Amino acid sequence: DYMTQEDGWEREGLLDPAWERQQRKTFTAWCNSHLRKAGTQIEEIDEDFRNGLKLMLLLEVISGEHLPRPDRGKMRLHKIANVNKALNFIASKGVRLVSIGAEEIVDGNTKMTLGMIWTIILRFAIQDISVEESSAKEGLLLWCQRKTAPYKNVNVQNFHMSWKDGLAFCALIHRHRPDLIDYNKLRKDDPLTNLQTAFEVAEKHLDIPQMLDAQELQDMAKPDERAVMTYVSCFYHAFSGAQKAETAANRILKVLGVNQENERLMDEYERLASDLLEWIARMKPWLDDRTTDNTMEGVQRKLDDFRDYRAKQKPPKIDEKGHLEAAYNTLQTKLRLSNRPAFMPSEGKLVSDITSAWKGLEGAEKGYEEWLLAEMRRLERLDHLAKKFYYKAGIHEKWTVGQEENLASEEYKRASLQELKALMKKHEAFESDLAAHQDRVEQIAAIAQELNDLDYHDTETINDRCRDICDEWDRLGSATQKRRTALENMEQILESIEQQHLEFAKRAAPFNNWMDCAKEDLEDMFIVHSMLEIRKLISAHGVFKDTLPDAQKEKESIIALVQNIKKIQRQYDLPDESCENAYTTVTPEEIESKWNVVRNMVPARDASLQAELGKQQNHELLRTEFAQIANQFGPWMVEFTKEINRIAMSMVGSLEDVKNSLMDYQQRMMANKPQLDTLEKKHQQMQEALVFDNPHSAYSMESLHASWEHIKALLSLTINEVENQILMRDAKGLTQEQMNEFRASFNHFDRDNSGLLSADEFNGCLTSLGYDVDKSKEKKRKGCLEPDDFAAVLISMGYRLGEAEFQRIMALVDPSGTNTVTFQSFIEFMTRESTDSDTAEQVVESFRILAGDKPYITADELRRELPPDQADYCISRMSRYSSSDAPPDALDYASFSTALYGESDL
């Protein structure tokens, strides 16, 4: 509804005689610029359209369509009929005329005639689509602002005061035709010269008639907006085209360059994929190998080889994989942007194949590392058990030396009663000692069994020695039982025994065995992996030391028995033989000696436990040092990832700025690489110290490595995505200024740059566009443009839209019918539709232009129009054009152009 949109300021404008006079001049000149194409013109705008004939002719010229046959009669009803046909045609283009009737036009109503012509100008010259007038005005204004932005002393804010000094008109001409005006010589304080210069140059060189009077425009307090808009729209149409031949040649050069670059990228991808897959195939069998010589030295060599692989061999391949994926994405983006078929790598070299192979490699790597560490722990355990086995076996074998011979002796047959009692008590003491050794034999057998279960490399020697000990133990048991039977038989004959000798023997033997066990415990080797374990050993050793006072009392009590015997022997003057204890081989001297040994071993045991405590404290220090760095480095990587995602989402500034910002982050990331290296060194120290757990940190070296590689890949991928956007911009022939214009056009309706329009902002926007907004019905906008605003943006970008064309664009940007336009849809449309698209049909049309409308093109024509490399490229790949009337060197450019976009070897 064009008229109702202007109900305020524009209707008031028609009441001003100066504005009306200016409109008559401008509208008349505008109509004549079209009517002269039909060989006619008008003199008085309110008189020459009264019969409707020139009005219908004007509409046919500017629309390119035919109106119904006019009535040639001279009666009033014939004139009204002709004007109605014109008005009906205008209405058929989606324009609703309010308060304009055929009778007023026939009667020569100047106000209504000017309003009707203004409606035609809006529909066919300014907007060309059926949207609100304010949107058309806003679009044209934005176009003027954008084109004149670089010029000093020019600030286009409206279609009246901004044009009075003439500099805006001169800037528009200079922007598009710098050869016509020397802008630097213009002066702001000489508006009349500026206006006359612009109007004369436009009429002489641009075929734009002088629709405004320079003196009148300067003298008016406020020029008429309709007149200025009409004249400015002529500049818009004059500059909206481009040189056809130049555009065609540039399009062909771009297409050929894209094809050649794509072929190079395909070859590069194939080579990189082959190299990477071959390396993976070479590494995986090595990582799958689980054979070992079952020795700690052999496993350590494998672990050293694996660390060399992880530190030196794999990192370059990770970079190669990232480069390969980036090259693939870049290639596919280029192919998609240039409307080429997607690249299909050779069989087995798809990105998914490489990803699958890499995943298999990392799975094998993880399994190999876990196996190596498990092997080290197993072999360490085996080594400890073997040493413990040989230690206990040695003690036991030392004790059993001569025991079988003693048990087999028959000296009791020659003993006296006293001697027999001594032998009996001696044997009882031996049985007690034998029972005490049962635990050690069982321990030896259990250790041997565990060594077998853990696949110790020298199990044959272990098993032979364990079998000998067990067999000997069985023989000792049998011999002991046999000797007891014999002694019990002799006991019926021998009746007496010395009580104190027996008491000594009974108490000395277990005490002696206790000291042997204590000595074993004090000499026992130990292996621990935590502070808790060593503290438990220290605690157990403390408990043992607490028993020493009672043991000393027992020792002194046993020694007191011998001293008492000697006292009795001296008191009663008994023979020396009476002091001999026939019931045991344990002597007081041996007990004293062993007791001194045990007592002296306690400090040594204290020292070894404290040494192990220091070792575990060092392990704990390693854990703490690793955790202190990891607990800072891990969260830093999380925040660093968020910063990268924020930059990727906000996309502030030019694409190069975003890319440079991301590359700065890449440098910042590598600046923190020393922390990761420090952590790796700490991790290696922990592994070499066999420290495999760390309760102080939730971050493992593997998780930190994974996060680091994720950030590295994220940065590489994000930079690649920005580079692809740059490729999109360059592939479409866009400049950075154009990309900024796309963004600025959308943001024009998002005043606070928030991506959202508040109710107040939206109300102010609509009011500035000429809407009469009901405060109770304010809309909330969320980063979207409604169709009218979107049309204004397109007008500001230089689009010439008809109703059908606008509906086609809306279907593209708003497929769901929400009646809004998101920024994503807007930028995708602008990069796809508003720039020079690349299709087979356009390439054919470009060659047709270069060929002068011929269906073929010659080699000479190609060399004349294209650079040598590009011309030779076309000539070598174009087939001969077969036609009887074609010259011998005629080439078929149509089939060549089609092949560029299909399955072809080109």
Buried (B, 14 or more C-beta within 10 A) or exposed (E): EBBEBBBEEBBEBBEBEBBBBBBBBBBBBBBBBBBEEEEBBBEEBBEBBBBBBBBBBBBBBBBEEEBEEBBEEEEEEBBBBBBBBBBEBBEEBEBEBEEBBBEBBBBBBBBBBBBBBBBBBBBBBBBBBBBBBBBBBBBBBBBBBBBBBEBEBBEBEBBBBBBBBBBBBBBBBBBBBEEBBEBEEBEEEBBBBBBBBBBEBBBEBBEBBBBBBBEBBBEBEEBBBBBBBBBBBBBBBBBEEEEEEEBBBBBBBBBBBBBBBBEEBBEBBBEBBEEBBEBBEEBBEEBEEEEBEBBBEBBBEBBEEBBEBBEEEBEEBEEBBBBBBBBBBBBBBBBBBBBBEEBEBEEEBBBEBBEEBBEBBEEBBEEBBEBBBEBBEBBBBBBBBBEBBBBBBEBBBEBBEEBBEBBEEEEBEEBEEBBBBBBBBBBBBBBBBBEBBEEBBEBBBEBBEBBEEEEBBEBEEBBEBBEEBBEBBEBBBEBBEEBBEBBEEBBEEBEEBBEEBBBBBBBBBBBBBBBBBBBBBBEEEEBBBBBEBBBEBBEEBEEBEEEBEEBEEBBEEBBEBBEEBBEBBEEEEEEEEBBEBBBBBBBBEEBEEBBEEBBEBBEEBBEBBEEBBEEBEEBBEBBEBBBEBBBEBBEEBEEBBEEBEEBBEEEEEBBEEBBBBBEEBBEEBEEBEEBBEBBBEBBEBBBEEEBEEBEBBEBBBEBBBEBBEEBBBBBBBBBBBBBBBBBBBBBBBBEBEBBBBBBBBBBBBBBEEEBBBBEEBBBBBBEEBBBEBEEEEBEEBEBBBBBBBBBBBBBBBBBBBBBEBBEEBBEEBBEEEEEBBBBEBBBBBBBEBBBBBBBBEBBBBBBBBBBEEBBBBBBEBBBEBBEEEBBBBBBEBBEEBEEEEBEEBBBBBBEBBBBBBEEEEB
